């Protein structure tokens, strides 16, 4: 197939491109300078010109709690514009299949865990990333509306749990939890620091999947697209406390210091574990153990030039 992949230079996009299955298709991954997804007219013209068989929408402005709280307008507007523009362009060009990559931030803050797909829009969102979550919810809803309006257009959403891995961002101003931990513990080891600070009590629980596993799941969805539900989680099926993740990174890196806790810092939702019941029924599960995923991500981080270890995206 001819597949347009948005966000092809981000972590998820690059892992999708690196997967062996990518070589079986014509994958077109325009850089932002080639296609500005926040420009509706440009996006419409691009999709009409390329005429893909499928679009995988993996583009977005992403970041951790710090970035979301600092730039709520940008996280809402940019992600909403990108999602709306690519879906409406696909609809106008009659692109038959589209996979939209959502986020577990779409789930209500008080929803019971594990988070089932049916609970999207069932309650108030987590305030620390509400703008990003609203954009993702609205993009997924737009896919639903298009699919209901025209049976010839199958636009579906995959909701991954938290993702980390090769090609991740390690700058603490924009990084998610695990790459931030890797950078902090690595710095402590290199400088001889005897302690590392954790935001909050460290008791909040998160589920993380290796990005190459998500890429494998997405290609599995491409291959068996007709069997893919309209909205489906992708996760590992179990979670760990933030304290556990710090301990795992320290174990992999070989740092033996202590951890302190800053209880004044925001921590987000107490737990965010997605249900994998529908995913199991679909017939796919990730395969990379946590320590192996951390080790491969750390090796990637250490292989970056020194300057890029701060800003790699």
C-alpha positions in Angstrom: 0.0 0.0 0.0 0.9 3.7 -0.3 0.8 4.9 3.3 1.2 8.5 4.5 2.7 8.6 7.9 2.4 11.9 9.8 4.9 12.5 12.6 7.4 10.3 10.8 10.4 12.0 12.5 9.0 11.7 16.0 9.7 8.7 18.3 6.6 6.7 17.4 6.9 7.6 13.7 10.6 6.6 13.5 9.9 3.3 15.2 7.1 2.7 12.7 9.5 3.4 9.8 12.3 1.3 11.3 10.0 -1.8 11.6 10.6 -4.6 9.1 7.0 -4.4 7.9 7.6 -0.9 6.6 9.7 -2.3 3.7 6.6 -4.1 2.4 4.8 -0.8 1.7 5.5 2.6 0.2 5.7 4.7 3.4 5.7 8.5 2.7 6.7 10.4 5.9 6.7 14.2 5.1 8.8 16.4 7.4 7.0 19.4 8.9 8.8 21.7 6.5 7.2 19.7 3.7 3.8 19.5 5.2 2.5 21.8 7.9 -0.4 19.9 9.4 -1.6 23.0 11.2 -2.3 24.5 7.7 -5.6 23.1 6.5 -5.4 24.1 2.9 -1.8 22.8 2.6 -2.8 19.5 4.2 -5.8 19.1 1.9 -3.7 19.8 -1.2 -1.0 17.3 -0.1 -3.3 14.4 0.6 -5.2 15.1 -2.7 -1.9 15.0 -4.6 -0.4 11.9 -3.0 -3.6 9.9 -3.0 -2.6 7.4 -0.3 -4.3 4.1 0.4 -4.0 4.7 4.1 -2.9 7.4 6.6 -1.3 6.7 9.9 -1.6 9.9 12.0 1.2 9.8 14.6 2.1 13.5 14.5 1.5 15.8 17.5 3.0 18.2 20.0 3.9 16.0 23.0 5.6 16.4 26.3 5.4 15.5 30.0 3.6 17.3 32.9 6.0 20.2 32.9 5.6 21.0 29.2 1.8 20.5 29.3 1.3 22.9 32.2 3.6 25.5 30.7 2.0 25.5 27.2 -1.7 24.5 27.5 -2.8 26.7 24.6 -0.2 25.2 22.2 -0.9 21.6 23.3 -4.7 22.1 22.7 -4.7 24.1 19.5 -1.7 22.5 17.6 -2.9 18.9 18.3 -6.5 19.8 17.5 -5.5 21.5 14.2 -3.3 18.6 13.1 -5.9 16.0 13.8 -8.8 17.9 12.3 -6.8 18.9 9.2 -5.5 15.4 8.3 -8.8 13.7 8.9 -10.8 16.2 6.9 -8.2 16.1 4.1 -8.4 12.3 4.1 -12.2 12.5 4.0 -12.3 14.9 1.1 -9.8 12.8 -0.9 -11.8 9.6 0.0 -8.7 7.9 1.6 -10.3 4.6 2.6 -8.3 3.8 5.7 -6.9 5.9 8.5 -5.3 4.9 11.8 -5.3 7.7 14.4 -2.8 7.4 17.3 -4.5 8.7 20.4 -3.3 8.8 24.0 -4.2 7.4 27.4 -4.6 11.0 28.5 -8.0 10.8 26.8 -9.4 8.9 29.8 -11.1 10.7 32.7 -9.0 11.3 35.8 -11.4 9.4 38.0 -12.1 6.4 35.7 -11.6 3.0 37.2 -8.5 1.1 36.2 -7.9 -0.7 34.0 -9.2 2.0 31.6 -11.7 0.6 29.1 -12.3 2.2 25.8 -16.0 2.9 26.6 -15.0 5.3 29.4 -13.6 8.0 27.1 -15.8 11.1 27.6 -17.3 9.6 30.7 -15.8 12.2 33.1 -13.5 15.1 33.9 -10.0 15.0 32.4 -6.7 15.3 34.3 -6.0 19.0 34.7 -2.3 18.8 34.2 -2.7 17.7 30.5 -6.3 18.7 29.8 -5.5 20.7 26.6 -3.6 17.8 25.0 -6.3 15.3 26.1 -9.1 17.4 24.7 -7.4 17.6 21.3 -6.9 13.8 21.3 -10.5 13.1 22.3 -11.9 15.4 19.7 -9.7 13.9 17.0 -10.8 10.4 17.9 -14.4 11.5 18.0 -14.0 13.0 14.5 -12.8 9.6 13.2 -15.9 8.0 14.7 -18.2 10.6 13.0 -16.5 10.1 9.6 -16.8 6.3 9.9 -20.5 6.5 10.8 -21.2 9.0 8.1 -19.5 7.1 5.3 -19.1 3.3 5.5 -16.5 3.5 2.8 -14.1 5.4 5.1 -12.8 3.3 7.9 -11.1 5.8 10.3 -10.0 4.1 13.6 -8.1 5.1 16.7 -5.4 3.2 18.7 -4.9 4.4 22.3 -1.4 3.5 23.5 -0.4 3.5 27.1 2.7 5.6 27.9 5.5 5.0 25.4 9.3 5.3 25.6 12.3 4.1 23.7 14.7 4.7 20.9 14.4 8.2 19.4 12.8 9.5 22.6 13.2 13.0 23.9 15.6 13.4 26.9 15.4 17.2 27.5 13.7 17.5 30.9 11.7 20.5 29.7 9.7 18.3 27.3 10.4 14.7 28.1 8.1 12.1 29.5 8.7 10.2 32.7 11.1 7.4 31.7 13.5 9.3 29.5 13.6 12.0 32.2 14.5 9.3 34.7 17.2 7.9 32.4 18.8 11.3 32.0 18.6 12.1 35.7 20.1 8.8 36.9 22.8 8.8 34.2 23.8 12.3 35.3 23.9 11.2 38.9 26.2 8.3 38.0 28.5 10.4 35.9 28.8 13.2 38.4 29.0 11.0 41.5 25.8 12.4 43.0 24.5 10.3 45.9 20.8 11.2 45.5 18.2 11.8 42.8 14.9 13.7 43.4 11.5 12.2 42.5 8.5 14.5 42.1 5.8 13.6 44.6 5.7 10.4 46.7 6.5 8.2 43.8 3.5 6.1 44.6 1.5 7.0 41.5 1.4 4.2 39.0 2.1 4.2 35.3 2.1 1.7 32.4 5.0 2.0 29.9 5.5 0.2 26.6 8.6 0.1 24.4 8.1 2.2 21.3 9.2 -0.6 19.0 6.5 -2.8 20.5 3.9 -0.1 19.7 5.3 0.0 16.1 4.8 -3.7 15.9 1.2 -3.4 17.2 0.5 -0.6 14.7 1.8 -2.7 11.7 -0.2 -5.6 13.0 -3.3 -3.3 12.9 -2.4 -2.3 9.3 -2.1 -5.9 8.2 -5.4 -6.9 9.9 -7.2 -3.6 9.5 -10.6 -5.0 8.9 -10.5 -6.8 12.3 -9.3 -3.7 14.2 -12.0 -2.2 16.4 -13.0 1.4 15.9 -11.1 2.4 19.1 -8.7 0.1 20.8 -6.1 0.4 23.6 -2.5 -0.9 23.1 -0.7 -1.6 26.4 1.3 -4.2 28.3 -1.5 -5.1 30.7 0.3 -4.2 34.0 1.8 -1.1 35.6 4.5 -0.1 38.1 4.9 2.8 40.6 7.1 5.7 39.7 9.4 4.6 42.5 9.7 1.2 40.7 10.7 2.9 37.5 13.4 4.9 39.2 14.7 1.7 40.8 14.6 -0.2 37.5 16.6 2.6 35.7 19.1 2.7 38.5 19.5 -1.1 38.3 20.0 -1.1 34.6 22.4 1.8 34.6 24.3 0.6 37.7 23.8 3.6 40.0 23.5 2.8 43.7 22.5 6.1 45.3 19.4 7.1 47.2 16.1 8.8 46.2 14.5 11.8 47.8 10.9 13.0 47.2 9.6 16.6 46.6 6.0 16.4 47.8 5.2 19.9 46.5 5.5 18.8 42.8 2.5 17.8 40.6 2.2 14.1 39.8 -0.9 13.8 37.6 -3.3 10.9 37.8 -2.8 8.3 40.6 -3.0 5.5 38.2 -3.2 5.1 34.4 -3.4 1.5 33.3 -5.3 0.7 30.1 -7.4 -2.4 29.6 -5.9 -4.8 27.2 -9.0 -7.1 27.0 -10.0 -5.8 23.5 -6.3 -6.0 22.4 -6.0 -9.6 23.5 -9.2 -10.4 21.6 -7.6 -8.7 18.5 -4.7 -11.0 19.0 -1.6 -8.9 19.8 0.6 -8.3 22.8 4.0 -6.6 23.3 7.1 -8.7 23.8 9.9 -6.5 25.2 10.6 -6.9 29.0 10.9 -3.6 30.9 14.6 -3.9 31.8 15.5 -4.8 28.2 13.6 -1.8 26.9 15.3 0.5 29.4 18.8 -0.9 28.5 18.1 -0.4 24.8 16.8 3.2 25.4 19.8 4.0 27.6 22.3 2.7 25.0 20.6 5.0 22.4 20.8 7.9 24.8 24.5 7.4 25.5 25.2 7.0 21.8 23.9 10.5 21.1 26.3 13.4 20.8 26.6 15.3 24.0 24.6 18.3 22.8 21.8 16.1 21.5 21.4 14.3 24.9 19.8 17.6 26.0 17.6 18.3 23.0 17.1 15.1 21.0 13.5 14.9 19.6 
